[in-house]
């Protein structure tokens, strides 16, 4: 869930004083004070510098970097050089810069009164009364600034102008740096819209004038971070963008138990710390960071954790926090029904409720560590099996990050249920944090919902949420979304419309901005109004995150929205005035190429035909989709490859691995046509005649599709034997009942789609029925009926896989259809379908057989059972005579 890059940034920030934040957690959002706003300091006049930047003698690396950044951007804006010096070199610096002296350094009336200068001029500036001294950090004793900083969150800051100088300081280096970035935004007008040179907007100024007005700000959430996913091509630009938008992570909370209990250390000495699978002890490899947990009820596990963490803090006294977060992917020992500590109930996500067992262990470990290191903090993830709060209070030194894709709050009932659970968390924990899934990648159209995001952040602030992490995986075609998220994490009271307009105006200019605002409005409407009405949304809205591994939401994207989007982006690009504006407009337009190709290549299923005329129309559409859809599919693939190293257009999650793949064919449409031919079309009817003609005379891909329809719809024998599981006793004849680790598969007669029997899968973590068949190159259509025993809200999925093997039985490739979330179609019998395209060869070897597998996932711990029936598998008519192995 959290990339190495983000871990490094969190590690850099975790050494800060988290305790100071927690003590001031209820401080609320940003604030500003204004006194004596009757004068100003002229930092640059006519492109000539009138100031010097001073850092403390023992400035931290963060403060030095911030000071250099201040000088860098003042120069970019005005052309003026502001030397960066320490206190001892102020006098020498003034000689070198030969700054003018006298009252011309100020503008406005009445600027010399005691009330206006707020405490007078510090000694650092007395060497040259005409020079402006900008202190980055506290370079001298300044009681007023120190008083303003008293009790602030560590990332907060003050900007305090006085008669002949300026202090930018925070309670800690991160706050001082935030003050510098805020100064550049507020007074120079700089915006860091996206990472890298193309993403920054720096106004060109001749003069830089700062009013004599104190600014005091601190963030609503003490820790704020966005995760990039795998290290991006522009790693340094990304880190700079995070810093300059005041995003700092101050507590560790990432998946970590694999690091606390590395199998190479404890596998031999304490095998009881690890789970059992299939009755055998499972010692995972050290790099297996998912799919297993240590056995929290194992004797000595807590004591070993305490000792290891105490050693860690002994060796790293600068660290303030430690993560006790579970590994990803479940795999709790105690979630097995035969375990003596099996909880016997499901949580609000439909998963085994492990919260009491896990958080009791967390409390025990924390109490043990605090006896030795009483000032430390501990982050955890309230995630999947431990998503619900425990029945008892969590230790006040623990910060749980409650995980949820809060785009799901577009659904009012889901929002109400989640808010009730968060209120329960607040009753059990002094410090509740949010973990959100703000995903850009791997989604295939801009996932905009900034107004809902703003509502969510304001609610979080009211609730007393103390920290926020957003798993972003940025797709910069989403433009303002990450920037707005950063602003709202600092101050959730900001206006989303104002932020959106500001980003668009700064990105492409005032003339082009309305087009860009309208473009993003299309996609905000889609995600908050249209998508929530789809089965895609309904099937995953109660889960931790929405089904990013399914592209079914593309069925709801209108072609008009795509056409309007391109028109608006092209208009914005034409209206952009400056070269930086044109560059940003080009980035957004190029990113849209990928969105457009994804939508236009996606094979939308057509409804079941009710007449021969409708079936013939569907065949016409199939032919059109093949031509246009295949071209767009190739455009999509070429975009991915072409931009892998592009700092703005590379997708952090490789779409070939994380995004669902599809062919030019809709398997749903195929099977609806096949069923029509079987049940409604007479011999010699117009639809059969049309398919026969296509099978003889159409171009090769369409000819192959038509021959596949002839097989599936024309009475050919399915390639699989005993597809209805009617033959057998406890197991089905001809089928292998494959189970990866846990669960059972049985042939039963209590429920069936057709005939007397079906297969019943219970508690299966991953597995299903498998059968080997002969295959030939070309299209292969598959279908299986499935049903759940009861309403299901868990994370279980069903998918179809074809494992291709050569004549020696060696695996060549695995063809996988996109999996279906069982919660999306819980209840009656449904179809899982696929069309596989078997290649002529894989690495020079011809496929000889295919192991067909109906794969069920994540059913372990659920009380619901999955029933399977009526498996069908066909190849085109000219290769349909193969015998079943």
LINDATA-V574930 format. One record per residue. N is the residue number from 1. SS is DSSP state (H for helix, E for strand, C for the rest). BURIAL is # if it has 9 or more other ideal C-beta (glycine too) atoms within 8 Angstrom, else .. Layout:
# LINDATA-V574930
<<N | SS | BURIAL> <N | SS | BURIAL>>
This chain:
# LINDATA-V574930
<<1 | C | .> <2 | C | #> <3 | C | #> <4 | H | .> <5 | H | #> <6 | H | #> <7 | H | #> <8 | H | .> <9 | H | #> <10 | H | #> <11 | H | .> <12 | H | .> <13 | H | #> <14 | H | #> <15 | C | .> <16 | C | #> <17 | C | .> <18 | H | #> <19 | H | #> <20 | H | #> <21 | H | #> <22 | H | #> <23 | H | .> <24 | C | #> <25 | H | #> <26 | H | .> <27 | H | .> <28 | C | .> <29 | C | #> <30 | C | #> <31 | C | .> <32 | C | .> <33 | C | .> <34 | C | .> <35 | C | #> <36 | C | #> <37 | C | .> <38 | C | #> <39 | C | #> <40 | E | #> <41 | E | #> <42 | E | #> <43 | E | #> <44 | E | #> <45 | E | #> <46 | C | .> <47 | C | .> <48 | E | .> <49 | E | #> <50 | C | #> <51 | E | #> <52 | E | #> <53 | E | #> <54 | E | #> <55 | E | #> <56 | C | #> <57 | C | .> <58 | C | .> <59 | C | #> <60 | C | .> <61 | H | .> <62 | H | #> <63 | H | #> <64 | H | #> <65 | H | #> <66 | H | #> <67 | H | #> <68 | H | #> <69 | H | #> <70 | H | #> <71 | H | #> <72 | H | .> <73 | H | #> <74 | H | #> <75 | H | #> <76 | H | .> <77 | H | #> <78 | H | #> <79 | C | .> <80 | C | #> <81 | C | .> <82 | C | #> <83 | C | #> <84 | E | #> <85 | E | #> <86 | E | #> <87 | H | #> <88 | H | .> <89 | H | .> <90 | H | #> <91 | H | .> <92 | H | .> <93 | H | #> <94 | H | #> <95 | H | .> <96 | H | .> <97 | H | #> <98 | C | .> <99 | C | #> <100 | C | .> <101 | C | .> <102 | C | .> <103 | H | .> <104 | H | .> <105 | H | #> <106 | E | #> <107 | E | .> <108 | C | #> <109 | C | .> <110 | C | .> <111 | C | #> <112 | C | .> <113 | C | .> <114 | H | .> <115 | H | .> <116 | H | #> <117 | H | #> <118 | C | #> <119 | C | .> <120 | C | .> <121 | C | #> <122 | C | #> <123 | H | .> <124 | H | #> <125 | H | #> <126 | C | .> <127 | C | .> <128 | C | #> <129 | C | .> <130 | C | #> <131 | C | #> <132 | E | #> <133 | E | #> <134 | E | #> <135 | E | #> <136 | E | #> <137 | C | #> <138 | C | #> <139 | C | #> <140 | C | #> <141 | C | .> <142 | C | #> <143 | H | .> <144 | H | #> <145 | H | #> <146 | H | #> <147 | H | .> <148 | H | #> <149 | H | #> <150 | C | .> <151 | C | .> <152 | C | #> <153 | C | #> <154 | C | #> <155 | C | #> <156 | C | #> <157 | E | #> <158 | E | #> <159 | E | #> <160 | E | #> <161 | E | #> <162 | E | #> <163 | C | #> <164 | C | #> <165 | E | #> <166 | E | #> <167 | E | #> <168 | E | #> <169 | E | #> <170 | C | #> <171 | C | #> <172 | C | #> <173 | H | #> <174 | H | #> <175 | H | #> <176 | H | #> <177 | H | #> <178 | H | #> <179 | H | #> <180 | H | #> <181 | H | #> <182 | H | #> <183 | H | #> <184 | H | #> <185 | H | #> <186 | H | .> <187 | H | #> <188 | H | #> <189 | C | #> <190 | C | #> <191 | E | #> <192 | E | #> <193 | C | #> <194 | C | #> <195 | C | #> <196 | C | #> <197 | H | .> <198 | H | #> <199 | H | #> <200 | E | #> <201 | E | #> <202 | C | #> <203 | C | .> <204 | C | .> <205 | C | #> <206 | C | .> <207 | C | #> <208 | E | #> <209 | E | #> <210 | E | #> <211 | E | #> <212 | C | #> <213 | C | #> <214 | C | #> <215 | E | #> <216 | E | #> <217 | E | #> <218 | C | #> <219 | C | #> <220 | C | #> <221 | C | #> <222 | C | #> <223 | E | #> <224 | E | #> <225 | E | #> <226 | E | #> <227 | E | #> <228 | C | #> <229 | C | #> <230 | C | #> <231 | C | .> <232 | C | #> <233 | C | .> <234 | C | #> <235 | H | #> <236 | H | .> <237 | H | #> <238 | H | #> <239 | H | #> <240 | H | #> <241 | H | #> <242 | H | #> <243 | H | #> <244 | H | #> <245 | C | #> <246 | C | #> <247 | C | #> <248 | E | #> <249 | C | #> <250 | C | #> <251 | C | #> <252 | C | #> <253 | C | #> <254 | C | #> <255 | E | #> <256 | C | #> <257 | H | #> <258 | H | #> <259 | H | .> <260 | H | #> <261 | C | #> <262 | C | #> <263 | H | #> <264 | H | .> <265 | H | .> <266 | H | #> <267 | C | #> <268 | C | .> <269 | C | .> <270 | C | #> <271 | H | #> <272 | H | .> <273 | H | #> <274 | C | #> <275 | C | #> <276 | E | #> <277 | E | .> <278 | C | .> <279 | C | .> <280 | E | .> <281 | E | .> <282 | C | #> <283 | C | .> <284 | C | #> <285 | C | .> <286 | C | .> <287 | C | .> <288 | C | #> <289 | C | .> <290 | E | #> <291 | C | #> <292 | C | #> <293 | C | #> <294 | C | #> <295 | C | #> <296 | C | #> <297 | C | .> <298 | C | #> <299 | C | .> <300 | C | .> <301 | H | #> <302 | H | #> <303 | H | .> <304 | H | #> <305 | H | #> <306 | H | #> <307 | H | .> <308 | H | #> <309 | H | #> <310 | H | #> <311 | H | .> <312 | H | #> <313 | H | #> <314 | H | .> <315 | H | .> <316 | C | .> <317 | C | .> <318 | C | .> <319 | C | #> <320 | C | #> <321 | E | #> <322 | E | #> <323 | E | #> <324 | C | #> <325 | E | #> <326 | C | #> <327 | C | #> <328 | E | .> <329 | C | .> <330 | C | #> <331 | C | #> <332 | C | #> <333 | H | #> <334 | H | #> <335 | H | #> <336 | C | #> <337 | C | .> <338 | C | .> <339 | C | #> <340 | C | .> <341 | C | .> <342 | C | #> <343 | C | #> <344 | C | .> <345 | C | .> <346 | E | #> <347 | C | #> <348 | C | .> <349 | C | #> <350 | C | #> <351 | C | #> <352 | E | #> <353 | C | #> <354 | C | #> <355 | H | #> <356 | H | #> <357 | H | #> <358 | H | #> <359 | H | #> <360 | H | #> <361 | H | #> <362 | H | #> <363 | H | #> <364 | H | #> <365 | H | #> <366 | H | #> <367 | H | #> <368 | H | #> <369 | H | #> <370 | H | #> <371 | C | .> <372 | C | .> <373 | C | .> <374 | C | .> <375 | C | .> <376 | C | #> <377 | E | #> <378 | E | #> <379 | E | #> <380 | E | #> <381 | E | #> <382 | E | #> <383 | C | #> <384 | H | #> <385 | H | #> <386 | H | #> <387 | C | #> <388 | C | #> <389 | C | #> <390 | C | #> <391 | C | .> <392 | C | #> <393 | C | .> <394 | C | #> <395 | C | #> <396 | C | .> <397 | C | .> <398 | E | #> <399 | E | #> <400 | E | #> <401 | E | #> <402 | E | #> <403 | E | #> <404 | E | #> <405 | C | #> <406 | H | #> <407 | H | #> <408 | H | #> <409 | H | #> <410 | H | #> <411 | C | #> <412 | H | .> <413 | H | .> <414 | H | #> <415 | H | #> <416 | H | .> <417 | H | #> <418 | H | #> <419 | H | #> <420 | H | .> <421 | H | #> <422 | H | #> <423 | H | #> <424 | H | #> <425 | H | #> <426 | H | #> <427 | H | .> <428 | H | #> <429 | C | #> <430 | C | .> <431 | C | #> <432 | E | #> <433 | E | #> <434 | E | #> <435 | E | #> <436 | E | #> <437 | E | #> <438 | C | #> <439 | C | #> <440 | C | #> <441 | C | #> <442 | C | #> <443 | C | #> <444 | C | #> <445 | C | #> <446 | C | #> <447 | C | #> <448 | C | #> <449 | C | #> <450 | H | #> <451 | H | #> <452 | H | #> <453 | H | #> <454 | H | #> <455 | H | #> <456 | H | #> <457 | H | #> <458 | H | #> <459 | H | #> <460 | H | #> <461 | H | #> <462 | H | .> <463 | H | #> <464 | C | #> <465 | C | #> <466 | C | #> <467 | E | #> <468 | E | #> <469 | E | #> <470 | E | #> <471 | E | #> <472 | C | #> <473 | C | #> <474 | C | #> <475 | C | #> <476 | H | #> <477 | H | #> <478 | H | #> <479 | C | #> <480 | C | #> <481 | H | #> <482 | H | #> <483 | H | #> <484 | H | #> <485 | H | #> <486 | H | #> <487 | H | #> <488 | H | #> <489 | H | #> <490 | H | #> <491 | C | #> <492 | C | #> <493 | C | .> <494 | C | #> <495 | C | .> <496 | H | #> <497 | H | .> <498 | H | .> <499 | H | #> <500 | H | #> <501 | H | #> <502 | H | #> <503 | H | #> <504 | H | #> <505 | H | #> <506 | H | .> <507 | H | #> <508 | H | #> <509 | C | #> <510 | H | .> <511 | H | .> <512 | H | #> <513 | H | #> <514 | H | .> <515 | H | #> <516 | H | #> <517 | H | #> <518 | H | #> <519 | H | #> <520 | H | #> <521 | H | .> <522 | H | #> <523 | H | #> <524 | H | #> <525 | H | #> <526 | H | #> <527 | H | #> <528 | H | #> <529 | H | #> <530 | H | #> <531 | H | #> <532 | H | #> <533 | H | .> <534 | C | #> <535 | H | .> <536 | H | #> <537 | H | #> <538 | H | .> <539 | C | #> <540 | C | #> <541 | C | #> <542 | C | #> <543 | C | #> <544 | C | #> <545 | C | #> <546 | C | #> <547 | C | #> <548 | C | #> <549 | C | #> <550 | C | #> <551 | C | #> <552 | H | #> <553 | H | #> <554 | H | #> <555 | H | #> <556 | H | #> <557 | C | #> <558 | C | .> <559 | H | .> <560 | H | .> <561 | H | #> <562 | H | #> <563 | H | .> <564 | H | #> <565 | H | #> <566 | H | #> <567 | H | .> <568 | H | #> <569 | H | #> <570 | H | #> <571 | H | #> <572 | H | #> <573 | H | #> <574 | H | .> <575 | H | #> <576 | C | #> <577 | C | .> <578 | C | .> <579 | H | .> <580 | H | #> <581 | H | #> <582 | H | #> <583 | H | #> <584 | H | #> <585 | H | #> <586 | H | #> <587 | H | #> <588 | H | #> <589 | H | #> <590 | H | .> <591 | H | #> <592 | H | #> <593 | H | #> <594 | H | #> <595 | H | #> <596 | H | #> <597 | H | #> <598 | H | #> <599 | H | #> <600 | H | #> <601 | H | #> <602 | C | #> <603 | C | #> <604 | C | .> <605 | C | #> <606 | C | #> <607 | C | .> <608 | C | .> <609 | C | #> <610 | C | .> <611 | C | .> <612 | H | #> <613 | H | .> <614 | H | #> <615 | H | #> <616 | H | #> <617 | H | #> <618 | H | #> <619 | H | #> <620 | H | .> <621 | H | #> <622 | H | #> <623 | H | #> <624 | H | .> <625 | H | #> <626 | H | #> <627 | H | .> <628 | H | #> <629 | H | #> <630 | H | #> <631 | H | #> <632 | H | #> <633 | H | #> <634 | H | .> <635 | H | #> <636 | H | #> <637 | H | .> <638 | H | .> <639 | H | #> <640 | H | #> <641 | H | .> <642 | H | .> <643 | C | #> <644 | C | .> <645 | C | .> <646 | C | #> <647 | C | #> <648 | C | #> <649 | C | #> <650 | C | #> <651 | C | #> <652 | C | #> <653 | C | #> <654 | C | .> <655 | H | #> <656 | H | .> <657 | H | .> <658 | H | #> <659 | C | #> <660 | C | .> <661 | C | .> <662 | C | #> <663 | C | .> <664 | C | #> <665 | C | #> <666 | C | #> <667 | H | #> <668 | H | #> <669 | H | #> <670 | H | #> <671 | H | #> <672 | H | #> <673 | H | #> <674 | H | #> <675 | H | #> <676 | H | #> <677 | H | #> <678 | H | #> <679 | H | .> <680 | C | .> <681 | C | #> <682 | C | .> <683 | C | .> <684 | C | .> <685 | C | #> <686 | H | .> <687 | H | #> <688 | H | #> <689 | H | #> <690 | H | #> <691 | H | #> <692 | H | #> <693 | H | #> <694 | H | #> <695 | H | #> <696 | H | .> <697 | H | .> <698 | C | #> <699 | C | .> <700 | H | .> <701 | H | #> <702 | H | #> <703 | H | #> <704 | H | #> <705 | H | #> <706 | H | #> <707 | H | #> <708 | H | #> <709 | H | #> <710 | H | #> <711 | H | #> <712 | H | #> <713 | H | #> <714 | C | #> <715 | C | .> <716 | C | #> <717 | C | .> <718 | C | #> <719 | C | #> <720 | C | #> <721 | C | .> <722 | C | #> <723 | C | #> <724 | C | #> <725 | C | #> <726 | C | .> <727 | C | .> <728 | E | #> <729 | C | .> <730 | C | .> <731 | C | #> <732 | E | #> <733 | C | .> <734 | C | #> <735 | C | #> <736 | E | .> <737 | E | #> <738 | E | #> <739 | E | #> <740 | C | .> <741 | C | #> <742 | C | #> <743 | C | #> <744 | E | .> <745 | E | #> <746 | E | #> <747 | E | #> <748 | E | #> <749 | C | .> <750 | C | .> <751 | C | .> <752 | C | #> <753 | C | #> <754 | C | .> <755 | C | #> <756 | C | .> <757 | C | #> <758 | E | #> <759 | E | #> <760 | E | #> <761 | E | #> <762 | E | #> <763 | C | #> <764 | C | #> <765 | C | #> <766 | E | #> <767 | E | #> <768 | E | #> <769 | E | #> <770 | E | #> <771 | E | #> <772 | E | .> <773 | E | #> <774 | E | #> <775 | C | #> <776 | C | .> <777 | C | .> <778 | E | #> <779 | E | #> <780 | E | #> <781 | E | #> <782 | E | #> <783 | E | #> <784 | E | #> <785 | E | #> <786 | E | #> <787 | E | #> <788 | E | #> <789 | C | .> <790 | C | .> <791 | C | .> <792 | C | #> <793 | C | #> <794 | C | #> <795 | C | #> <796 | C | #> <797 | E | #> <798 | E | #> <799 | E | #> <800 | E | #> <801 | E | #> <802 | E | #> <803 | E | #> <804 | E | #> <805 | E | #> <806 | C | #> <807 | C | .> <808 | C | .> <809 | C | .> <810 | C | .> <811 | E | .> <812 | E | #> <813 | E | #> <814 | E | .> <815 | E | #> <816 | E | #> <817 | C | #> <818 | C | #> <819 | C | #> <820 | E | #> <821 | E | #> <822 | H | #> <823 | H | #> <824 | H | #> <825 | H | #> <826 | C | #> <827 | C | .> <828 | C | .> <829 | C | .> <830 | E | #> <831 | E | #> <832 | E | #> <833 | E | #> <834 | E | #> <835 | E | #> <836 | E | #> <837 | E | #> <838 | E | #> <839 | C | .> <840 | C | .> <841 | C | .> <842 | E | #> <843 | C | .> <844 | C | .> <845 | E | #> <846 | C | .> <847 | C | #> <848 | C | .> <849 | E | #> <850 | E | #> <851 | E | #> <852 | E | #> <853 | E | #> <854 | E | #> <855 | E | #> <856 | E | #> <857 | E | #> <858 | C | #> <859 | C | #> <860 | C | #> <861 | C | #> <862 | C | #> <863 | C | .> <864 | C | #> <865 | C | .> <866 | E | #> <867 | E | #> <868 | E | #> <869 | E | #> <870 | E | #> <871 | E | #> <872 | E | #> <873 | E | #> <874 | E | #> <875 | E | #> <876 | C | #> <877 | H | #> <878 | H | .> <879 | H | #> <880 | C | #> <881 | C | .> <882 | C | #> <883 | C | .> <884 | E | #> <885 | C | .>>
